[in-house]
Amino acid sequence: MNTSTGRHFLQIPGPTNCPLPVLAAIAQPTIDHRSAEFGALGLNVLKRIRPIFATQGPVIIYPTSGTGAWEAALVNTLSPGDHVLMFETGWFSTLWSKMATALDLKPEIIAGDWRSGVNAERLAEKLRADKTHKYKAVAVVHNETSTGVTSDIAAVRRAIDEAGHPALLLVDTISSLGSINYRHDAWGVDVTVGGSQKGLMLPPGLGFNAVSVKAIEASKAARRPRSFLRWEGMLTANAQGFFPYTPSTNLLQGLKVALDLIEAEGLANVFARHDRAALATRRAVEAWGLEIQCRGEAEYSSSLTAVRLPDGHSADALRLQILDDANMSLGNGLGPLADRVFRIGHLGDFNNASVLGTLAAVEMGLKARGISFGRGAIEAAVDGLSKDRPIRRQAAE
């Protein structure tokens, strides 16, 4: 059994590394969740989480994973038998559609290739043809964690509007929230789903629904039984900083500090840092002569990069080699990409040295596994990190 020294490099696309101040806040004594002290904490985080979603509206915080927040989005807005139009961009869009089926909804999935994002024109064709408005919602993933592909949500909104369709727009932003620019209000999103364990730099355990006025109205008419996930009780209690049941008190203490850190850096600078890390990683991959899973440059993710290995090589064996030699975890391939790709996470709490150390460890693994690769990757990455890069997706389109 190998003895590892030094810190573990957790370079999966989530959960991500937690900053020490966040861990220290979580480790503070648990406070009374019915006290004035907690009410002040609740009001603080419920207000300050809104800019992360770029919304003026309410953000509901559940003691759940992102999957729980998915379910909340569906059960609060839709009724049994409702049709939902979805787009297959990878593993997580597929899981969301399976959940919809389990909840007695009728998802219709537009097939994708797992190498590109949502095709807004194909969505528009479906919506224009839906003269009876059977689709009650369009549900898409902003950043597909399995493939490293980011979809254009502003284009999805335009497709819905140009078709004159009344469907709600539900968006999963679990692996892009706090990492890639996202605009709930400006892009006309009705429910945005988020999670704590990625760009927000917290452990798993908090799920988010940012909700529009239209979504709240839809929830009043939705016939799906719900209790724990019901928005109404949450919004009523949240007005005073409280929750209708015991919340994840210590995670909320950590969230306050995570928001402190994001605000101190500046959200635009957070996005730029992720953009530069993603650019450096892609330059390294290109120098190695390997292929990026995402095909289109406009859809490259700033949260992670999924890398394809040549035929005949095992991505899982490479990941294990890197774990043994460098004490570093990389993301595995999911579904049809199992053992074909490995995923480099560059989101959350990291700096330039973290990025370069990650890429150097990958190169060591490629060499140890006898996988042919080109030279100069680290130099290319340094060049990518050294240049002043514009912030992507900063303005609503």
C-alpha positions in Angstrom: 0.0 0.0 0.0 1.4 3.3 -1.1 1.9 6.1 1.4 0.8 9.5 0.0 2.5 12.7 1.1 1.4 16.2 0.5 -2.1 17.4 -0.1 -4.5 15.4 -2.3 -5.3 17.1 -5.6 -9.1 16.8 -6.0 -9.4 17.7 -9.6 -12.7 16.1 -10.4 -15.5 18.4 -11.7 -17.1 18.4 -8.3 -17.2 18.1 -5.4 -14.4 20.6 -5.4 -11.8 21.7 -2.9 -13.2 23.7 0.1 -11.2 26.7 1.2 -9.9 26.6 4.8 -12.1 29.6 5.9 -15.2 27.8 4.6 -14.2 24.6 6.4 -13.6 26.6 9.6 -17.0 28.2 9.4 -18.7 24.8 8.9 -16.8 23.6 12.0 -18.1 26.3 14.2 -20.7 25.3 16.8 -24.1 24.6 15.5 -26.5 27.5 16.4 -30.2 27.4 17.2 -32.1 27.4 13.9 -35.0 29.2 15.6 -32.9 32.0 17.1 -32.4 35.6 16.1 -28.8 34.8 15.3 -29.9 32.2 12.8 -32.5 34.5 11.3 -29.8 37.1 10.6 -27.7 34.4 9.0 -30.6 33.2 6.9 -31.5 36.7 5.7 -27.8 37.3 4.9 -27.2 34.3 2.7 -30.7 34.3 1.0 -30.0 37.9 -0.1 -26.4 37.5 -1.1 -26.9 34.3 -3.1 -29.1 36.2 -5.6 -26.2 37.9 -7.5 -24.6 34.5 -8.1 -27.6 33.7 -10.1 -27.9 37.2 -11.4 -31.5 37.5 -10.2 -33.6 39.9 -8.2 -36.0 37.2 -7.4 -36.0 34.6 -4.6 -33.5 31.8 -4.4 -34.7 28.8 -2.3 -32.1 26.8 -0.5 -32.7 23.1 0.3 -30.8 20.7 2.5 -30.3 18.5 -0.5 -27.9 17.6 -3.3 -28.4 19.1 -6.8 -30.6 16.1 -7.6 -33.0 17.2 -4.9 -33.1 20.6 -6.5 -33.9 19.0 -9.9 -36.8 17.3 -8.3 -38.0 20.5 -6.6 -38.0 22.3 -10.0 -40.1 19.6 -11.6 -42.6 18.9 -8.8 -43.3 22.5 -8.0 -44.1 23.6 -11.6 -45.6 20.6 -13.3 -48.5 18.2 -13.0 -48.6 14.4 -13.7 -48.8 13.7 -17.4 -47.3 17.0 -18.4 -44.9 16.9 -21.4 -41.4 18.3 -21.0 -39.1 19.0 -23.9 -35.4 18.2 -23.1 -32.2 18.0 -25.1 -29.6 15.2 -24.7 -26.2 16.8 -24.1 -24.7 14.0 -21.9 -25.1 11.9 -18.8 -26.8 14.5 -16.6 -29.4 15.6 -19.1 -30.2 11.9 -19.4 -30.6 11.5 -15.7 -32.9 14.5 -15.5 -35.1 13.0 -18.1 -35.2 9.7 -16.2 -36.3 11.6 -13.1 -39.1 13.2 -15.0 -40.3 9.8 -16.1 -40.2 8.5 -12.5 -42.3 11.5 -11.5 -45.0 10.6 -14.0 -44.1 13.4 -16.4 -43.6 12.8 -20.1 -40.2 13.9 -21.2 -39.5 14.1 -25.0 -35.7 14.1 -25.6 -34.1 15.6 -28.6 -31.1 13.3 -29.3 -27.6 14.7 -29.1 -24.1 13.5 -29.8 -22.5 14.1 -26.3 -20.0 16.4 -28.0 -22.1 19.6 -28.4 -24.6 21.6 -26.6 -28.3 22.4 -27.0 -29.3 23.1 -30.6 -31.7 26.0 -30.2 -33.0 25.7 -33.7 -34.0 22.1 -33.2 -35.8 23.2 -30.0 -37.5 26.0 -31.9 -38.7 23.6 -34.6 -40.4 21.4 -32.0 -41.9 24.4 -30.3 -43.2 25.9 -33.5 -44.9 22.6 -34.4 -46.5 22.4 -31.0 -49.7 24.2 -31.9 -51.6 22.9 -28.8 -48.8 23.8 -26.4 -48.5 20.3 -25.0 -45.0 21.1 -23.8 -45.3 22.7 -20.4 -41.6 23.2 -19.9 -38.3 23.1 -21.7 -35.5 21.6 -19.4 -31.9 21.9 -20.4 -28.4 21.7 -18.8 -26.3 24.8 -19.0 -22.9 23.1 -18.4 -22.9 19.3 -19.1 -20.5 17.9 -16.5 -20.0 14.6 -18.3 -18.7 16.2 -21.5 -17.4 19.7 -20.8 -19.9 21.4 -23.1 -21.6 24.7 -22.2 -24.9 25.5 -23.9 -26.1 28.9 -25.0 -29.1 29.6 -22.7 -29.8 33.0 -24.2 -30.3 31.3 -27.5 -32.7 28.8 -25.9 -34.7 31.7 -24.5 -34.8 33.3 -27.9 -36.0 30.0 -29.5 -38.9 29.8 -27.0 -39.9 33.5 -27.5 -39.6 33.4 -31.3 -41.9 30.3 -31.4 -44.4 32.3 -29.2 -44.5 29.3 -26.8 -45.6 29.6 -23.2 -43.4 26.8 -21.9 -41.4 27.3 -18.7 -37.6 27.3 -19.0 -35.8 25.1 -16.5 -32.0 25.1 -16.4 -29.5 23.0 -14.6 -26.5 25.1 -13.6 -25.0 22.8 -11.0 -21.5 22.7 -12.6 -21.5 26.3 -13.9 -22.9 28.3 -11.0 -20.1 30.6 -9.7 -17.8 29.4 -12.4 -19.3 30.4 -15.7 -21.3 33.6 -16.2 -25.0 32.9 -15.9 -27.9 35.3 -16.0 -31.2 34.0 -14.6 -33.2 37.2 -15.1 -31.7 38.5 -18.3 -32.0 35.1 -20.0 -35.6 34.7 -18.9 -35.1 31.5 -17.0 -38.0 30.4 -14.8 -36.2 27.9 -12.6 -32.5 27.6 -12.2 -31.2 24.6 -10.4 -27.9 24.8 -8.5 -25.7 22.9 -6.0 -23.2 23.8 -3.3 -20.4 21.5 -4.1 -18.8 23.0 -7.2 -18.3 26.7 -7.9 -19.5 27.7 -4.5 -16.7 25.7 -2.9 -18.8 24.0 -0.2 -19.3 20.3 0.5 -22.3 18.6 -1.0 -25.6 19.2 0.8 -27.2 22.4 -0.4 -29.5 22.6 -3.4 -30.9 25.8 -5.0 -33.9 26.9 -7.0 -33.9 30.4 -8.3 -37.5 31.1 -9.3 -39.3 33.6 -11.5 -42.7 35.1 -10.9 -44.0 32.9 -13.7 -42.7 29.8 -12.0 -44.2 30.8 -8.7 -47.6 31.2 -10.5 -47.2 27.8 -12.1 -46.5 26.3 -8.7 -49.9 27.4 -7.5 -51.6 25.4 -10.3 -49.3 22.4 -10.3 -51.1 19.2 -9.1 -48.0 17.2 -8.1 -48.2 16.2 -4.4 -45.2 17.7 -2.5 -44.3 18.5 1.0 -40.6 18.7 1.8 -39.8 20.4 -1.5 -42.8 22.7 -1.6 -41.8 26.3 -2.5 -44.7 28.0 -0.7 -43.7 27.1 2.8 -40.0 27.8 2.1 -40.7 31.3 0.7 -43.0 32.2 3.6 -40.4 31.2 6.2 -37.5 32.6 4.2 -39.0 36.1 4.4 -37.8 36.2 8.0 -34.6 34.3 7.4 -36.0 30.9 8.6 -36.9 27.6 7.1 -40.0 25.4 7.6 -37.9 22.6 8.9 -34.4 22.0 10.2 -31.9 23.4 7.6 -28.3 22.5 7.0 -27.2 25.0 9.6 -23.5 24.6 9.4 -23.4 24.5 5.6 -25.3 27.8 5.7 -22.5 29.1 8.0 -20.0 27.9 5.3 -22.1 29.5 2.5 -21.8 32.9 4.2 -18.0 32.7 4.1 -18.0 31.3 0.6 -20.0 34.3 -0.5 -17.5 36.5 1.4 -14.7 35.0 -0.7 -16.5 35.4 -4.0 -17.4 39.0 -3.3 -13.9 39.8 -2.2 -12.5 38.5 -5.5 -15.3 39.9 -7.5 -17.6 37.7 -9.5 -16.3 38.9 -12.9 -12.7 38.0 -11.7 -13.9 34.6 -10.6 -15.3 34.0 -14.1 -12.0 35.3 -15.7 -9.9 33.0 -13.5 -12.0 30.0 -14.6 -11.7 31.1 -18.2 -7.9 31.3 -18.0 -7.6 27.9 -16.3 -9.8 26.3 -19.0 -7.8 27.9 -21.8 -4.5 26.7 -20.2 -5.9 23.2 -19.9 -7.1 23.1 -23.5 -3.7 24.4 -24.7 -2.0 21.6 -22.8 -4.4 19.0 -24.3 -3.7 20.3 -27.8 0.0 20.2 -27.2 -0.3 16.6 -26.0 -2.0 15.8 -29.3 -5.1 14.5 -27.5 -8.7 15.3 -28.4 -11.2 17.4 -26.4 -14.6 15.8 -26.0 -16.4 19.1 -26.8 -16.2 19.8 -30.5 -17.1 23.4 -30.8 -14.8 26.2 -29.5 -17.9 28.4 -28.6 -19.1 25.7 -26.3 -16.0 24.9 -24.4 -16.6 24.7 -20.7 -14.7 26.9 -18.2 -15.5 24.4 -15.4 -13.9 21.3 -16.7 -12.3 19.7 -19.8 -13.1 16.2 -20.9 -10.2 14.6 -22.7 -10.5 11.6 -25.1 -7.8 9.0 -25.2 -6.8 7.2 -28.4 -8.3 3.8 -29.1 -6.6 1.0 -27.3 -5.9 3.0 -24.1 -7.9 3.0 -20.9 -8.8 6.3 -19.4 -9.6 4.6 -16.1 -6.1 2.9 -16.0 -4.6 6.4 -16.6 -6.6 7.9 -13.8 -5.5 5.1 -11.4 -1.9 5.6 -12.4 -2.2 9.3 -11.7 -3.8 8.7 -8.4 -1.1 6.2 -7.3 1.8 8.4 -8.6 0.6 11.9 -7.8 -2.2 11.6 -5.2 -4.5 13.3 -7.6 -8.1 12.4 -8.5 -9.5 13.1 -12.0 -13.1 12.6 -13.2 -14.1 9.4 -14.9 -16.1 8.9 -18.1 -19.8 8.4 -17.7 -22.3 6.3 -19.7 -21.0 5.7 -23.3 -17.8 7.7 -22.4 -16.8 5.2 -19.6 -13.1 4.4 -19.9 -12.9 6.6 -23.0 -12.4 10.0 -21.4 -11.0 11.5 -18.3 -12.2 14.8 -16.9 -10.0 17.6 -15.5 -11.9 19.8 -13.1 -10.8 23.5 -13.0 -13.5 25.1 -10.9 -14.0 26.3 -7.4 -11.0 27.0 -5.2 -7.8 26.9 -7.3 -5.0 29.1 -8.5 -2.4 29.0 -11.3 -0.1 26.7 -9.4 -3.0 24.2 -8.9 -3.7 24.2 -12.7 0.0 23.7 -13.6 0.5 21.0 -11.0 -2.6 19.2 -12.3 -1.4 19.3 -15.9 2.1 18.1 -14.9 0.6 15.1 -13.1 -1.4 14.2 -16.1 1.7 14.3 -18.3 3.5 12.1 -15.8 0.6 9.6 -16.1 0.6 9.6 -19.9 4.3 8.8 -19.8 4.0 6.1 -17.2 1.1 4.4 -19.2 3.1 4.5 -22.5 0.6 6.8 -24.2 2.2 8.8 -27.0 2.0 12.5 -26.5 3.5 15.7 -27.8 5.8 18.0 -25.8 5.5 21.5 -24.7 2.1 21.2 -22.9 3.2 22.9 -19.7 4.8 25.8 -21.5 1.6 26.2 -23.5 -0.4 26.2 -20.3 1.8 28.8 -18.7 1.3 31.0 -21.8 -2.4 30.6 -21.5 -2.4 31.6 -17.8 0.0 34.5 -18.3 -2.0 36.5 -20.8 -4.8 38.8 -19.9 -7.9 37.1 -21.3 -11.3 38.7 -21.8 -14.2 37.5 -19.7 -16.5 35.2 -21.6 -20.3 35.3 -21.4 -20.2 38.5 -19.5 -23.1 40.3 -21.1 -26.5 38.9 -21.8 -26.9 38.2 -25.5 
